[in-house]
């Protein structure tokens, strides 16, 4: 089963300084049919205006991955971490038993475009932590690049869940395959370009829920970047 999630059907919020598309129910957007996919709870495509951002606020018991598409994002948290992430880097915050943080676009003349991803952890009440990793685009071209995993394999950031996030950039007509272990779920999010998954067509911003499939074939119609989430079975 491959169930498409067209970009135009996602939730949308315009706060002036922030324009967001929500793949799953989030904040004021609620759709009982779109509450997440397995342990994948949130994919928000955010555009943050220059000099604006999310003020200090709290999270708990969630693995939060920030994937930068363009621009920059400045992070500060109650654990004393701080820094700026840009395209070619990924940020992971394990909220655990509780953390306060802020995220802002530090640029004066450029919008920041990002994907904010929330994954439910395997355990609650663990110590909060933060990690920032390089994610060179050249390492994604024509192959799978592991972005996040439970064991930090292949230079990926470490999350507290049996889930793996992969990224790739394909040239026009290029194909890449993925074998999904029987019983596991997958979710695909297209960053840009045109993609076919086992013959089903997706465009920029589209997503796809995948279940009861093991052999996945991806073919790009033009240069295409997309993410693949390999997720544990539904509880």
N, CA and C atoms as a LAMMPS dump frame, in Angstrom:
ITEM: TIMESTEP
0
ITEM: NUMBER OF ATOMS
705
ITEM: BOX BOUNDS ff ff ff
-5.0000000000000000e+02 5.0000000000000000e+02
-5.0000000000000000e+02 5.0000000000000000e+02
-5.0000000000000000e+02 5.0000000000000000e+02
ITEM: ATOMS id mol type element x y z
1 1 1 N 0.841 -1.194 0
2 1 2 C 0 0 0
3 1 3 C 0.873 1.239 0
4 2 1 N 0.656 2.086 -0.987
5 2 2 C 1.325 3.385 -1.059
6 2 3 C 0.225 4.434 -1.155
7 3 1 N 0.047 5.201 -0.087
8 3 2 C -1.017 6.202 -0.009
9 3 3 C -0.401 7.589 -0.12
10 4 1 N -0.757 8.304 -1.174
11 4 2 C -0.159 9.615 -1.419
12 4 3 C -0.762 10.685 -0.512
13 5 1 N 0.09 11.636 -0.149
14 5 2 C -0.311 12.802 0.649
15 5 3 C 0.064 14.043 -0.167
16 6 1 N -0.83 14.514 -1.043
17 6 2 C -0.5 15.653 -1.914
18 6 3 C -0.165 16.909 -1.117
19 7 1 N 0.786 17.653 -1.626
20 7 2 C 1.244 18.858 -0.939
21 7 3 C 0.105 19.828 -0.654
22 8 1 N -0.782 20.02 -1.642
23 8 2 C -1.856 21.002 -1.511
24 8 3 C -2.871 20.628 -0.444
25 9 1 N -2.907 19.355 -0.036
26 9 2 C -3.866 18.918 0.973
27 9 3 C -3.316 19.02 2.393
28 10 1 N -2.064 19.402 2.53
29 10 2 C -1.505 19.581 3.869
30 10 3 C -2.137 20.786 4.565
31 11 1 N -2.043 20.779 5.893
32 11 2 C -2.486 21.959 6.628
33 11 3 C -1.595 23.144 6.311
34 12 1 N -2.153 24.354 6.469
35 12 2 C -1.379 25.566 6.16
36 12 3 C -1.654 26.619 7.216
37 13 1 N -0.584 27.291 7.633
38 13 2 C -0.705 28.391 8.585
39 13 3 C 0.17 29.545 8.129
40 14 1 N -0.372 30.751 8.186
41 14 2 C 0.37 31.958 7.825
42 14 3 C 0.346 32.904 9.025
43 15 1 N 1.479 32.997 9.711
44 15 2 C 1.599 33.869 10.876
45 15 3 C 2.352 35.161 10.551
46 16 1 N 2.479 35.441 9.268
47 16 2 C 3.241 36.61 8.867
48 16 3 C 4.722 36.282 8.804
49 17 1 N 5.352 36.192 9.96
50 17 2 C 6.781 35.872 10.013
51 17 3 C 7.055 34.393 9.723
52 18 1 N 6.027 33.55 9.849
53 18 2 C 6.148 32.106 9.628
54 18 3 C 5.03 31.629 8.724
55 19 1 N 5.428 30.933 7.651
56 19 2 C 4.472 30.246 6.791
57 19 3 C 4.8 28.758 6.869
58 20 1 N 3.791 27.94 7.214
59 20 2 C 4.043 26.53 7.493
60 20 3 C 3.041 25.624 6.802
61 21 1 N 3.552 24.512 6.299
62 21 2 C 2.735 23.431 5.776
63 21 3 C 2.872 22.242 6.72
64 22 1 N 1.753 21.674 7.136
65 22 2 C 1.746 20.576 8.101
66 22 3 C 1.294 19.283 7.429
67 23 1 N 2.182 18.297 7.364
68 23 2 C 1.808 17.005 6.802
69 23 3 C 0.821 16.269 7.704
70 24 1 N 0.971 16.481 9.026
71 24 2 C 0.104 15.844 10.013
72 24 3 C -0.485 16.904 10.942
73 25 1 N -1.524 16.537 11.668
74 25 2 C -2.19 17.47 12.575
75 25 3 C -1.175 18.135 13.49
76 26 1 N -1.292 19.456 13.609
77 26 2 C -0.322 20.226 14.391
78 26 3 C -0.937 21.585 14.709
79 27 1 N -0.784 21.999 15.969
80 27 2 C -1.286 23.309 16.41
81 27 3 C -2.767 23.45 16.029
82 28 1 N -3.13 24.499 15.286
83 28 2 C -4.538 24.73 14.952
84 28 3 C -5.047 23.865 13.805
85 29 1 N -4.145 23.145 13.143
86 29 2 C -4.573 22.255 12.054
87 29 3 C -4.851 20.878 12.64
88 30 1 N -6.077 20.394 12.416
89 30 2 C -6.461 19.086 12.936
90 30 3 C -7.219 18.304 11.884
91 31 1 N -6.726 17.103 11.605
92 31 2 C -7.397 16.167 10.712
93 31 3 C -7.255 14.798 11.363
94 32 1 N -8.349 14.198 11.808
95 32 2 C -8.254 12.905 12.503
96 32 3 C -7.652 11.802 11.648
97 33 1 N -7.653 11.973 10.33
98 33 2 C -7.055 10.976 9.442
99 33 3 C -5.554 11.192 9.261
100 34 1 N -5.051 12.326 9.764
101 34 2 C -3.637 12.667 9.58
102 34 3 C -3.012 13.016 10.935
103 35 1 N -2.873 11.995 11.775
104 35 2 C -2.308 12.188 13.114
105 35 3 C -0.855 11.717 13.209
106 36 1 N -0.278 11.382 12.065
107 36 2 C 1.076 10.857 12.017
108 36 3 C 1.075 9.534 11.275
109 37 1 N 2.237 8.917 11.227
110 37 2 C 2.362 7.616 10.573
111 37 3 C 3.305 6.776 11.421
112 38 1 N 2.729 5.857 12.199
113 38 2 C 3.545 5.126 13.162
114 38 3 C 4.117 6.088 14.186
115 39 1 N 5.423 5.994 14.432
116 39 2 C 6.077 6.876 15.41
117 39 3 C 6.44 8.238 14.815
118 40 1 N 6.217 8.418 13.52
119 40 2 C 6.452 9.717 12.882
120 40 3 C 5.249 10.609 13.164
121 41 1 N 5.456 11.652 13.934
122 41 2 C 4.335 12.462 14.41
123 41 3 C 4.191 13.791 13.681
124 42 1 N 5.283 14.413 13.262
125 42 2 C 5.218 15.753 12.666
126 42 3 C 6.208 15.861 11.509
127 43 1 N 5.748 16.417 10.394
128 43 2 C 6.628 16.973 9.362
129 43 3 C 6.06 18.34 9.015
130 44 1 N 6.724 19.371 9.46
131 44 2 C 6.321 20.743 9.146
132 44 3 C 7.329 21.346 8.176
133 45 1 N 6.834 21.88 7.082
134 45 2 C 7.685 22.628 6.167
135 45 3 C 7.521 24.105 6.5
136 46 1 N 8.543 24.679 7.123
137 46 2 C 8.478 26.042 7.64
138 46 3 C 9.318 27.003 6.804
139 47 1 N 8.785 28.202 6.639
140 47 2 C 9.518 29.313 6.028
141 47 3 C 9.512 30.457 7.039
142 48 1 N 10.685 30.785 7.538
143 48 2 C 10.822 31.765 8.618
144 48 3 C 11.417 33.048 8.051
145 49 1 N 10.729 34.159 8.266
146 49 2 C 11.164 35.45 7.727
147 49 3 C 12.487 35.889 8.354
148 50 1 N 13.249 36.736 7.655
149 50 2 C 14.513 37.237 8.195
150 50 3 C 14.327 37.887 9.559
151 51 1 N 15.227 37.582 10.479
152 51 2 C 15.204 38.188 11.802
153 51 3 C 14.089 37.731 12.71
154 52 1 N 13.335 36.706 12.31
155 52 2 C 12.201 36.218 13.111
156 52 3 C 12.476 34.801 13.59
157 53 1 N 11.586 34.314 14.475
158 53 2 C 11.771 32.948 14.926
159 53 3 C 10.833 32.553 16.042
160 54 1 N 11.069 31.354 16.547
161 54 2 C 10.277 30.783 17.626
162 54 3 C 10.904 31.187 18.955
163 55 1 N 10.16 31.911 19.783
164 55 2 C 10.665 32.308 21.095
165 55 3 C 10.872 31.108 22.004
166 56 1 N 11.44 31.355 23.156
167 56 2 C 11.76 30.285 24.103
168 56 3 C 10.486 29.536 24.515
169 57 1 N 10.511 28.221 24.344
170 57 2 C 9.363 27.376 24.66
171 57 3 C 9.861 25.986 25.001
172 58 1 N 8.986 25.162 25.522
173 58 2 C 9.402 23.859 26.009
174 58 3 C 8.874 22.683 25.211
175 59 1 N 9.606 21.554 25.3
176 59 2 C 9.186 20.276 24.739
177 59 3 C 9.552 19.185 25.731
178 60 1 N 8.899 18.044 25.574
179 60 2 C 9.312 16.863 26.329
180 60 3 C 8.916 15.607 25.548
181 61 1 N 9.686 14.549 25.781
182 61 2 C 9.412 13.227 25.216
183 61 3 C 9.136 13.258 23.719
184 62 1 N 10.083 13.832 22.974
185 62 2 C 9.986 13.842 21.517
186 62 3 C 11.39 13.965 20.929
187 63 1 N 11.642 13.234 19.842
188 63 2 C 12.882 13.375 19.081
189 63 3 C 12.603 14.37 17.952
190 64 1 N 13.308 15.492 17.956
191 64 2 C 13.041 16.574 17.007
192 64 3 C 14.25 16.756 16.103
193 65 1 N 14.047 16.559 14.804
194 65 2 C 15.114 16.682 13.813
195 65 3 C 14.803 17.871 12.917
196 66 1 N 15.788 18.749 12.736
197 66 2 C 15.638 19.917 11.877
198 66 3 C 16.515 19.739 10.647
199 67 1 N 15.884 19.782 9.483
200 67 2 C 16.548 19.55 8.202
201 67 3 C 16.466 20.847 7.409
202 68 1 N 17.598 21.515 7.228
203 68 2 C 17.625 22.831 6.591
204 68 3 C 17.626 22.702 5.072
205 69 1 N 16.719 23.44 4.421
206 69 2 C 16.645 23.454 2.967
207 69 3 C 17.344 24.674 2.38
208 70 1 N 17.27 25.8 3.073
209 70 2 C 18.01 27.003 2.676
210 70 3 C 18.027 27.961 3.856
211 71 1 N 18.964 28.886 3.824
212 71 2 C 19.066 29.853 4.913
213 71 3 C 19.786 29.279 6.113
214 72 1 N 19.456 29.789 7.309
215 72 2 C 20.146 29.391 8.535
216 72 3 C 19.178 29.466 9.705
217 73 1 N 19.491 28.731 10.767
218 73 2 C 18.661 28.714 11.96
219 73 3 C 19.571 28.739 13.188
220 74 1 N 19.302 29.673 14.093
221 74 2 C 20.096 29.792 15.318
222 74 3 C 19.352 29.125 16.466
223 75 1 N 20.054 28.237 17.169
224 75 2 C 19.484 27.456 18.261
225 75 3 C 20.088 27.878 19.593
226 76 1 N 19.226 27.99 20.63
227 76 2 C 19.67 28.196 22.007
228 76 3 C 18.772 27.361 22.898
229 77 1 N 19.346 26.69 23.924
230 77 2 C 18.5 25.874 24.786
231 77 3 C 18.929 25.944 26.242
232 78 1 N 18.111 25.37 27.105
233 78 2 C 18.326 25.431 28.545
234 78 3 C 19.449 24.525 29.023
235 79 1 N 20.011 23.71 28.124
236 79 2 C 21.182 22.898 28.463
237 79 3 C 22.482 23.632 28.192
238 80 1 N 22.358 24.829 27.633
239 80 2 C 23.548 25.63 27.348
240 80 3 C 24.064 25.49 25.928
241 81 1 N 23.361 24.746 25.082
242 81 2 C 23.784 24.606 23.702
243 81 3 C 23.376 25.838 22.901
244 82 1 N 24.17 26.162 21.916
245 82 2 C 23.851 27.271 21.034
246 82 3 C 24.664 27.142 19.763
247 83 1 N 24.113 27.654 18.68
248 83 2 C 24.827 27.59 17.42
249 83 3 C 23.895 27.827 16.261
250 84 1 N 24.48 27.937 15.079
251 84 2 C 23.729 28.191 13.86
252 84 3 C 23.901 26.997 12.925
253 85 1 N 22.786 26.488 12.399
254 85 2 C 22.853 25.419 11.413
255 85 3 C 22.419 25.953 10.063
256 86 1 N 23.039 25.396 9.016
257 86 2 C 22.78 25.831 7.648
258 86 3 C 22.551 24.613 6.766
259 87 1 N 22.258 24.885 5.515
260 87 2 C 22.156 23.806 4.53
261 87 3 C 23.442 22.981 4.581
262 88 1 N 23.297 21.664 4.57
263 88 2 C 24.469 20.811 4.709
264 88 3 C 24.744 20.401 6.137
265 89 1 N 23.783 20.716 7.043
266 89 2 C 23.882 20.296 8.429
267 89 3 C 22.503 19.826 8.893
268 90 1 N 22.482 19.019 9.945
269 90 2 C 21.233 18.565 10.529
270 90 3 C 21.332 18.714 12.048
271 91 1 N 20.213 19.012 12.662
272 91 2 C 20.155 19.208 14.112
273 91 3 C 19.169 18.216 14.711
274 92 1 N 19.552 17.636 15.86
275 92 2 C 18.66 16.744 16.592
276 92 3 C 18.578 17.174 18.05
277 93 1 N 17.346 17.298 18.544
278 93 2 C 17.119 17.606 19.944
279 93 3 C 16.219 16.529 20.532
280 94 1 N 16.738 15.809 21.511
281 94 2 C 15.929 14.838 22.247
282 94 3 C 15.363 15.561 23.458
283 95 1 N 14.062 15.805 23.441
284 95 2 C 13.46 16.616 24.496
285 95 3 C 13.429 15.886 25.832
286 96 1 N 13.319 14.556 25.804
287 96 2 C 13.377 13.768 27.03
288 96 3 C 12.439 14.276 28.11
289 97 1 N 12.976 14.372 29.328
290 97 2 C 12.139 14.785 30.455
291 97 3 C 11.87 16.281 30.484
292 98 1 N 12.408 17.023 29.508
293 98 2 C 12.062 18.43 29.384
294 98 3 C 13.228 19.297 28.975
295 99 1 N 12.971 20.218 28.033
296 99 2 C 13.985 21.155 27.585
297 99 3 C 13.287 22.428 27.098
298 100 1 N 13.908 23.579 27.322
299 100 2 C 13.463 24.857 26.788
300 100 3 C 14.428 25.275 25.683
301 101 1 N 13.873 25.828 24.598
302 101 2 C 14.775 26.27 23.521
303 101 3 C 14.096 27.364 22.701
304 102 1 N 14.917 28.017 21.897
305 102 2 C 14.429 28.988 20.918
306 102 3 C 15.127 28.709 19.594
307 103 1 N 14.444 29.055 18.504
308 103 2 C 14.986 28.864 17.156
309 103 3 C 14.654 30.117 16.359
310 104 1 N 15.675 30.724 15.735
311 104 2 C 15.445 31.971 15.011
312 104 3 C 16.268 32.025 13.734
313 105 1 N 15.732 32.743 12.767
314 105 2 C 16.47 33.036 11.54
315 105 3 C 17.385 34.228 11.823
316 106 1 N 18.712 34.014 11.859
317 106 2 C 19.619 35.124 12.194
318 106 3 C 19.964 36.011 11.005
319 107 1 N 19.458 35.677 9.823
320 107 2 C 19.814 36.417 8.617
321 107 3 C 18.928 37.648 8.462
322 108 1 N 19.516 38.725 7.986
323 108 2 C 18.788 39.985 7.858
324 108 3 C 18.024 40.103 6.547
325 109 1 N 18.408 39.308 5.541
326 109 2 C 17.825 39.517 4.216
327 109 3 C 17.496 38.213 3.49
328 110 1 N 17.397 37.117 4.22
329 110 2 C 17.107 35.833 3.57
330 110 3 C 16.17 34.991 4.423
331 111 1 N 15.14 34.447 3.791
332 111 2 C 14.226 33.532 4.446
333 111 3 C 14.931 32.214 4.773
334 112 1 N 14.521 31.593 5.871
335 112 2 C 15.004 30.252 6.197
336 112 3 C 13.904 29.243 5.898
337 113 1 N 14.273 28.221 5.138
338 113 2 C 13.333 27.184 4.7
339 113 3 C 13.8 25.866 5.303
340 114 1 N 12.93 25.185 6.021
341 114 2 C 13.352 23.978 6.735
342 114 3 C 12.209 22.982 6.86
343 115 1 N 12.583 21.754 7.178
344 115 2 C 11.636 20.735 7.604
345 115 3 C 11.877 20.461 9.08
346 116 1 N 10.815 20.556 9.868
347 116 2 C 10.881 20.194 11.28
348 116 3 C 10.17 18.856 11.437
349 117 1 N 10.888 17.882 11.991
350 117 2 C 10.426 16.502 12.063
351 117 3 C 10.367 16.065 13.516
352 118 1 N 9.238 15.492 13.919
353 118 2 C 9.097 14.954 15.273
354 118 3 C 8.862 13.456 15.193
355 119 1 N 9.629 12.71 15.979
356 119 2 C 9.494 11.264 16.072
357 119 3 C 9.293 10.897 17.535
358 120 1 N 8.284 10.095 17.816
359 120 2 C 8.032 9.686 19.195
360 120 3 C 9.142 8.755 19.675
361 121 1 N 9.663 8.978 20.88
362 121 2 C 10.767 8.147 21.382
363 121 3 C 10.28 6.787 21.87
364 122 1 N 11.208 5.839 21.961
365 122 2 C 10.875 4.512 22.484
366 122 3 C 10.669 4.546 23.99
367 123 1 N 11.35 5.478 24.686
368 123 2 C 11.237 5.608 26.133
369 123 3 C 10.95 7.057 26.487
370 124 1 N 10.151 7.255 27.526
371 124 2 C 9.861 8.592 28.024
372 124 3 C 10.716 8.887 29.259
373 125 1 N 10.914 10.172 29.512
374 125 2 C 11.596 10.585 30.726
375 125 3 C 13.097 10.427 30.709
376 126 1 N 13.684 10.275 29.538
377 126 2 C 15.137 10.158 29.434
378 126 3 C 15.773 11.545 29.534
379 127 1 N 17.088 11.645 29.771
380 127 2 C 17.735 12.961 29.813
381 127 3 C 17.642 13.666 28.461
382 128 1 N 17.407 14.957 28.492
383 128 2 C 17.377 15.737 27.256
384 128 3 C 18.794 15.87 26.708
385 129 1 N 18.899 15.986 25.376
386 129 2 C 20.218 16.125 24.755
387 129 3 C 20.084 16.816 23.407
388 130 1 N 21.22 17.211 22.862
389 130 2 C 21.262 17.989 21.612
390 130 3 C 22.458 17.528 20.789
391 131 1 N 22.292 17.534 19.469
392 131 2 C 23.383 17.129 18.58
393 131 3 C 23.251 17.862 17.255
394 132 1 N 24.385 18.222 16.693
395 132 2 C 24.426 18.883 15.39
396 132 3 C 25.466 18.163 14.544
397 133 1 N 25.103 17.809 13.306
398 133 2 C 25.971 17.012 12.459
399 133 3 C 26.076 17.629 11.074
400 134 1 N 27.222 17.389 10.431
401 134 2 C 27.362 17.764 9.026
402 134 3 C 26.537 16.808 8.17
403 135 1 N 26.012 17.328 7.075
404 135 2 C 25.214 16.531 6.148
405 135 3 C 25.519 17.003 4.717
406 136 1 N 26.738 16.735 4.24
407 136 2 C 27.153 17.247 2.928
408 136 3 C 26.268 16.732 1.799
409 137 1 N 25.845 17.628 0.924
410 137 2 C 24.964 17.243 -0.175
411 137 3 C 25.629 16.246 -1.104
412 138 1 N 26.954 16.342 -1.273
413 138 2 C 27.648 15.424 -2.17
414 138 3 C 27.518 13.978 -1.697
415 139 1 N 27.305 13.784 -0.408
416 139 2 C 27.172 12.425 0.119
417 139 3 C 25.782 11.837 -0.131
418 140 1 N 24.865 12.647 -0.654
419 140 2 C 23.505 12.182 -0.951
420 140 3 C 23.303 11.861 -2.422
421 141 1 N 24.176 12.347 -3.284
422 141 2 C 23.906 12.275 -4.716
423 141 3 C 24.012 10.837 -5.23
424 142 1 N 22.871 10.335 -5.696
425 142 2 C 22.832 9.012 -6.285
426 142 3 C 22.916 7.869 -5.301
427 143 1 N 22.85 8.172 -4.017
428 143 2 C 22.91 7.099 -3.022
429 143 3 C 22.168 7.526 -1.765
430 144 1 N 21.909 6.56 -0.9
431 144 2 C 21.256 6.851 0.369
432 144 3 C 22.266 7.407 1.361
433 145 1 N 21.903 8.498 2.015
434 145 2 C 22.715 9.067 3.101
435 145 3 C 21.895 8.966 4.383
436 146 1 N 22.407 8.252 5.384
437 146 2 C 21.704 8.099 6.649
438 146 3 C 21.792 9.406 7.438
439 147 1 N 20.633 9.965 7.763
440 147 2 C 20.564 11.251 8.47
441 147 3 C 20.399 11.041 9.966
442 148 1 N 19.532 10.108 10.36
443 148 2 C 19.263 9.853 11.78
444 148 3 C 19.014 8.362 11.966
445 149 1 N 19.483 7.832 13.102
446 149 2 C 19.342 6.399 13.372
447 149 3 C 19.439 6.165 14.875
448 150 1 N 19.05 4.975 15.352
449 150 2 C 19.116 4.721 16.792
450 150 3 C 20.528 4.517 17.32
451 151 1 N 21.496 4.268 16.422
452 151 2 C 22.855 3.986 16.879
453 151 3 C 23.915 4.921 16.306
454 152 1 N 23.488 5.99 15.626
455 152 2 C 24.451 6.939 15.076
456 152 3 C 25.323 6.373 13.981
457 153 1 N 24.84 5.352 13.288
458 153 2 C 25.626 4.694 12.244
459 153 3 C 25.924 5.644 11.088
460 154 1 N 27.032 5.412 10.434
461 154 2 C 27.417 6.116 9.202
462 154 3 C 27.443 7.634 9.374
463 155 1 N 27.791 8.094 10.557
464 155 2 C 27.882 9.528 10.8
465 155 3 C 26.555 10.223 10.97
466 156 1 N 25.485 9.449 11.206
467 156 2 C 24.154 10.04 11.384
468 156 3 C 23.98 10.548 12.807
469 157 1 N 22.966 11.381 12.987
470 157 2 C 22.619 11.83 14.325
471 157 3 C 21.825 10.729 15.028
472 158 1 N 21.9 10.674 16.358
473 158 2 C 21.331 9.568 17.124
474 158 3 C 19.974 9.937 17.707
475 159 1 N 18.972 9.096 17.44
476 159 2 C 17.641 9.31 17.991
477 159 3 C 17.247 8.114 18.861
478 160 1 N 16.367 8.356 19.809
479 160 2 C 15.954 7.328 20.746
480 160 3 C 14.75 6.545 20.268
481 161 1 N 14.841 6.008 19.074
482 161 2 C 13.741 5.229 18.5
483 161 3 C 14.314 4.327 17.406
484 162 1 N 13.684 3.166 17.213
485 162 2 C 14.107 2.244 16.159
486 162 3 C 13.578 2.717 14.81
487 163 1 N 14.054 3.885 14.399
488 163 2 C 13.655 4.492 13.133
489 163 3 C 14.904 5.024 12.448
490 164 1 N 14.853 5.055 11.129
491 164 2 C 15.981 5.58 10.362
492 164 3 C 15.467 6.563 9.327
493 165 1 N 16.165 7.665 9.21
494 165 2 C 15.837 8.693 8.236
495 165 3 C 16.962 8.747 7.211
496 166 1 N 16.591 8.551 5.947
497 166 2 C 17.535 8.579 4.842
498 166 3 C 17.229 9.761 3.927
499 167 1 N 18.251 10.282 3.259
500 167 2 C 18.075 11.345 2.275
501 167 3 C 18.849 10.988 1.019
502 168 1 N 18.363 11.445 -0.114
503 168 2 C 19.081 11.248 -1.366
504 168 3 C 18.718 12.357 -2.349
505 169 1 N 19.619 12.598 -3.285
506 169 2 C 19.388 13.513 -4.406
507 169 3 C 19.655 12.722 -5.676
508 170 1 N 18.64 12.607 -6.535
509 170 2 C 18.764 11.847 -7.765
510 170 3 C 18.802 12.77 -8.973
511 171 1 N 19.6 12.402 -9.956
512 171 2 C 19.627 13.106 -11.231
513 171 3 C 18.413 12.702 -12.057
514 172 1 N 18.076 13.472 -13.101
515 172 2 C 16.941 13.097 -13.941
516 172 3 C 17.057 11.665 -14.46
517 173 1 N 15.976 10.898 -14.314
518 173 2 C 15.87 9.5 -14.76
519 173 3 C 16.688 8.532 -13.916
520 174 1 N 17.358 9.02 -12.884
521 174 2 C 18.144 8.124 -12.033
522 174 3 C 17.216 7.324 -11.122
523 175 1 N 17.614 6.08 -10.834
524 175 2 C 16.806 5.173 -10.008
525 175 3 C 17.611 4.732 -8.784
526 176 1 N 16.896 4.583 -7.674
527 176 2 C 17.482 4.024 -6.468
528 176 3 C 16.433 3.121 -5.823
529 177 1 N 16.875 2.008 -5.238
530 177 2 C 15.961 1.037 -4.641
531 177 3 C 16.147 0.991 -3.127
532 178 1 N 15.12 0.521 -2.457
533 178 2 C 15.195 0.347 -1.003
534 178 3 C 14.389 -0.887 -0.63
535 179 1 N 14.97 -1.727 0.215
536 179 2 C 14.271 -2.917 0.702
537 179 3 C 13.794 -2.663 2.112
538 180 1 N 12.496 -2.74 2.298
539 180 2 C 11.87 -2.516 3.594
540 180 3 C 11.593 -3.879 4.235
541 181 1 N 12.044 -4.052 5.467
542 181 2 C 11.813 -5.305 6.166
543 181 3 C 10.314 -5.517 6.34
544 182 1 N 9.887 -6.75 6.13
545 182 2 C 8.465 -7.073 6.232
546 182 3 C 7.899 -6.629 7.581
547 183 1 N 6.768 -5.935 7.536
548 183 2 C 6.107 -5.461 8.744
549 183 3 C 6.439 -4.03 9.112
550 184 1 N 7.531 -3.502 8.579
551 184 2 C 7.878 -2.114 8.901
552 184 3 C 7.146 -1.151 7.969
553 185 1 N 7.063 0.092 8.408
554 185 2 C 6.41 1.152 7.657
555 185 3 C 7.462 2.067 7.033
556 186 1 N 7.039 2.826 6.052
557 186 2 C 7.908 3.858 5.489
558 186 3 C 7.081 5.102 5.21
559 187 1 N 7.759 6.221 5.183
560 187 2 C 7.13 7.473 4.756
561 187 3 C 8.139 8.204 3.875
562 188 1 N 7.645 8.767 2.787
563 188 2 C 8.495 9.52 1.864
564 188 3 C 8.035 10.969 1.836
565 189 1 N 8.991 11.899 1.869
566 189 2 C 8.696 13.323 1.727
567 189 3 C 9.577 13.894 0.627
568 190 1 N 8.948 14.432 -0.415
569 190 2 C 9.699 15.017 -1.524
570 190 3 C 10.055 16.46 -1.178
571 191 1 N 11.34 16.784 -1.228
572 191 2 C 11.806 18.142 -0.953
573 191 3 C 11.618 19.002 -2.199
574 192 1 N 12.166 18.549 -3.318
575 192 2 C 11.934 19.218 -4.603
576 192 3 C 12.069 18.18 -5.712
577 193 1 N 11.511 18.528 -6.87
578 193 2 C 11.62 17.646 -8.022
579 193 3 C 10.37 16.822 -8.273
580 194 1 N 10.536 15.743 -9.045
581 194 2 C 9.451 14.826 -9.397
582 194 3 C 9.938 13.403 -9.182
583 195 1 N 9.082 12.579 -8.59
584 195 2 C 9.51 11.251 -8.177
585 195 3 C 8.418 10.234 -8.462
586 196 1 N 8.834 9.034 -8.843
587 196 2 C 7.916 7.897 -8.929
588 196 3 C 8.333 6.853 -7.908
589 197 1 N 7.346 6.347 -7.143
590 197 2 C 7.563 5.248 -6.206
591 197 3 C 6.746 4.069 -6.707
592 198 1 N 7.41 3.051 -7.195
593 198 2 C 6.697 1.889 -7.753
594 198 3 C 5.597 2.332 -8.721
595 199 1 N 5.923 3.352 -9.512
596 199 2 C 5.001 3.824 -10.536
597 199 3 C 4.064 4.934 -10.117
598 200 1 N 3.971 5.222 -8.831
599 200 2 C 3.114 6.314 -8.346
600 200 3 C 3.908 7.624 -8.368
601 201 1 N 3.293 8.683 -8.89
602 201 2 C 4.005 9.936 -9.12
603 201 3 C 3.803 10.933 -7.977
604 202 1 N 4.897 11.569 -7.582
605 202 2 C 4.884 12.603 -6.553
606 202 3 C 5.64 13.817 -7.067
607 203 1 N 5.229 14.992 -6.577
608 203 2 C 5.898 16.249 -6.893
609 203 3 C 6.426 16.886 -5.611
610 204 1 N 7.046 18.033 -5.75
611 204 2 C 7.622 18.739 -4.603
612 204 3 C 6.568 18.955 -3.52
613 205 1 N 6.92 18.624 -2.277
614 205 2 C 6.018 18.804 -1.149
615 205 3 C 5.106 17.624 -0.884
616 206 1 N 4.992 16.71 -1.852
617 206 2 C 4.141 15.539 -1.666
618 206 3 C 4.791 14.547 -0.705
619 207 1 N 3.954 13.747 -0.068
620 207 2 C 4.434 12.671 0.786
621 207 3 C 3.731 11.38 0.418
622 208 1 N 4.156 10.283 1.052
623 208 2 C 3.523 8.994 0.811
624 208 3 C 3.683 8.105 2.028
625 209 1 N 2.549 7.536 2.482
626 209 2 C 2.567 6.523 3.538
627 209 3 C 2.718 5.157 2.86
628 210 1 N 3.6 4.334 3.4
629 210 2 C 3.884 3.036 2.789
630 210 3 C 3.771 1.943 3.842
631 211 1 N 3.002 0.898 3.526
632 211 2 C 2.852 -0.264 4.405
633 211 3 C 2.658 -1.495 3.539
634 212 1 N 3.038 -2.65 4.078
635 212 2 C 2.869 -3.928 3.375
636 212 3 C 3.58 -3.941 2.03
637 213 1 N 4.719 -3.282 1.977
638 213 2 C 5.584 -3.287 0.802
639 213 3 C 6.989 -3.631 1.272
640 214 1 N 7.737 -4.345 0.441
641 214 2 C 9.133 -4.638 0.795
642 214 3 C 10.106 -4.101 -0.246
643 215 1 N 9.746 -4.161 -1.517
644 215 2 C 10.633 -3.688 -2.581
645 215 3 C 10.157 -2.335 -3.086
646 216 1 N 10.962 -1.307 -2.844
647 216 2 C 10.607 0.047 -3.265
648 216 3 C 11.579 0.52 -4.335
649 217 1 N 11.018 1.025 -5.431
650 217 2 C 11.823 1.55 -6.531
651 217 3 C 11.491 3.02 -6.725
652 218 1 N 12.512 3.855 -6.684
653 218 2 C 12.354 5.299 -6.812
654 218 3 C 13.043 5.754 -8.101
655 219 1 N 12.306 6.515 -8.928
656 219 2 C 12.866 7.045 -10.174
657 219 3 C 12.566 8.536 -10.225
658 220 1 N 13.586 9.33 -10.489
659 220 2 C 13.418 10.786 -10.55
660 220 3 C 13.032 11.218 -11.957
661 221 1 N 12.035 12.12 -12.05
662 221 2 C 11.664 12.678 -13.338
663 221 3 C 12.541 13.85 -13.737
664 222 1 N 13.103 14.514 -12.735
665 222 2 C 14.068 15.596 -12.878
666 222 3 C 14.944 15.532 -11.632
667 223 1 N 15.898 16.436 -11.481
668 223 2 C 16.69 16.374 -10.256
669 223 3 C 15.75 16.466 -9.05
670 224 1 N 15.887 15.535 -8.135
671 224 2 C 14.923 15.38 -7.046
672 224 3 C 15.641 15.057 -5.747
673 225 1 N 15.242 15.758 -4.691
674 225 2 C 15.707 15.441 -3.343
675 225 3 C 14.502 14.955 -2.543
676 226 1 N 14.688 13.852 -1.805
677 226 2 C 13.594 13.378 -0.965
678 226 3 C 14.135 12.654 0.251
679 227 1 N 13.262 12.537 1.257
680 227 2 C 13.566 11.841 2.485
681 227 3 C 12.768 10.547 2.547
682 228 1 N 13.373 9.516 3.149
683 228 2 C 12.705 8.244 3.372
684 228 3 C 12.833 7.894 4.854
685 229 1 N 11.691 7.685 5.501
686 229 2 C 11.653 7.262 6.906
687 229 3 C 11.365 5.763 6.946
688 230 1 N 12.224 4.991 7.574
689 230 2 C 12.03 3.566 7.806
690 230 3 C 11.614 3.416 9.268
691 231 1 N 10.368 2.982 9.499
692 231 2 C 9.74 3.092 10.806
693 231 3 C 9.312 1.73 11.356
694 232 1 N 9.298 1.578 12.677
695 232 2 C 8.827 0.323 13.251
696 232 3 C 7.341 0.104 12.978
697 233 1 N 6.862 -1.137 13.099
698 233 2 C 5.447 -1.407 12.845
699 233 3 C 4.545 -0.64 13.799
700 234 1 N 3.299 -0.48 13.399
701 234 2 C 2.298 0.121 14.273
702 234 3 C 2.128 -0.736 15.513
703 235 1 N 2.003 -0.092 16.678
704 235 2 C 1.842 -0.834 17.929
705 235 3 C 0.483 -1.506 17.963
